[in-house]
Amino acid sequence: MTKVASKLANYIIYKGVVEESDRSIYEYGFLIFLETGLFTLFCLIICIYLHMYIEGLIFIAIFTPIRTYAG
């Protein structure tokens, strides 16, 4: 996951969108985005597999804010 975040940061630095001095900030941002996105994606896949659509949406709606504030 860290390697992907690093490669994404390298790409936006290479394109000239951000400066090299901001690398660590963007790597951290990409890492958090990837972790949160994969968590949500895996939850949705499991919910679809188990045919628990409403329960899955309720879980994500409640658990994601709790996870954000609790760490």
C-alpha positions as CSV (number, residue, x, y, z in Angstrom):
1,M,0.0,0.0,0.0
2,T,2.9,2.3,0.8
3,K,4.5,1.6,-2.5
4,V,1.4,2.5,-4.4
5,A,1.0,5.8,-2.5
6,S,4.7,6.6,-3.2
7,K,4.2,5.9,-6.9
8,L,1.2,8.1,-7.0
9,A,3.1,10.9,-5.3
10,N,6.0,10.4,-7.7
11,Y,3.6,10.7,-10.6
12,I,2.0,14.0,-9.5
13,I,5.5,15.4,-8.8
14,Y,6.7,14.3,-12.2
15,K,3.7,16.0,-13.9
16,G,4.5,19.2,-12.0
17,V,1.2,19.4,-10.1
18,V,3.0,19.7,-6.7
19,E,6.4,20.4,-5.5
20,E,9.0,17.9,-4.1
21,S,8.8,19.4,-0.7
22,D,5.2,18.3,-0.3
23,R,5.9,14.7,-1.1
24,S,5.3,13.3,2.4
25,I,1.9,15.1,2.7
26,Y,0.7,13.7,-0.6
27,E,2.0,10.2,0.2
28,Y,0.1,10.2,3.5
29,G,-3.0,11.5,1.8
30,F,-2.9,8.8,-0.9
31,L,-2.3,6.1,1.8
32,I,-5.3,7.1,3.8
33,F,-7.4,7.3,0.7
34,L,-6.4,3.9,-0.5
35,E,-7.0,2.3,2.9
36,T,-10.4,3.8,3.3
37,G,-11.4,3.0,-0.2
38,L,-10.3,-0.6,0.0
39,F,-12.1,-1.0,3.4
40,T,-15.3,0.3,1.8
41,L,-14.9,-1.8,-1.3
42,F,-14.3,-5.0,0.6
43,C,-17.3,-4.4,2.9
44,L,-19.5,-3.9,-0.2
45,I,-18.2,-7.0,-1.8
46,I,-18.9,-9.1,1.3
47,C,-22.3,-7.6,1.6
48,I,-23.2,-8.4,-2.0
49,Y,-21.8,-11.9,-1.7
50,L,-24.0,-12.5,1.4
51,H,-27.0,-10.7,-0.1
52,M,-27.1,-8.3,2.9
53,Y,-27.5,-5.0,1.0
54,I,-29.3,-2.9,3.6
55,E,-27.3,-4.3,6.5
56,G,-24.1,-3.5,4.7
57,L,-25.1,0.0,4.0
58,I,-26.1,0.6,7.6
59,F,-22.8,-0.9,8.8
60,I,-20.8,1.3,6.5
61,A,-22.8,4.4,7.4
62,I,-22.3,3.8,11.1
63,F,-18.9,2.2,11.3
64,T,-17.0,4.5,9.0
65,P,-17.5,7.7,11.1
66,I,-16.7,5.7,14.3
67,R,-13.5,4.4,12.7
68,T,-12.6,7.9,11.6
69,Y,-12.9,9.4,15.1
70,A,-11.6,6.5,17.1
71,G,-8.6,5.8,15.0
